[in-house]
Amino acid sequence: MRRDPAHQGFYVVVTREGEPHRFCWKIERRKQPMGVKITECGYPSFAAAYAAGRDALKELLERIHDEETKSA
């Protein structure tokens, strides 16, 4: 994952919602709202949900970086 200072405010949160023993991940941002919700549920464990959320965050940050690079 890139450690660009502009992107360090993003993080993954894992929660339990819905069915027992089902976990969800969501990406949030400190200091200012994102304007969209990025979340997915249905994972059998905290570790599985966290790993999937971490991968989604990595992809999100790469896309943001690519967009910023194109517009610069």
ZIHU-V19690 format. One line per field, one symbol per residue. ss: DSSP state (H for helix, E for strand, C for the rest). phi: phi as a letter, one per 30 degrees, with the letter a starting at -180 (. if undefined). psi: psi as a letter, one per 20 degrees, with the letter a starting at -180 (. if undefined). Layout:
BEGIN
ss: ???
phi: ???
psi: ???
END
This chain:
BEGIN
ss: CCCCHHHCCEEEEEEECCCCCCEEEEEEECCCCCCCCEEEEEECCHHHHHHHHHHHHHHHHHHHHHHHHHHC
phi: .dcdedcdddacccbcbiediccbcbcbbdibddjbcbaabjddbedddddddddddedddddddddddddd
psi: pqkphijiiqrppprpqcqqkpqqqqprpqhqqhiqpoqqrjqirgggggggggghgggghgggggghghi.
END
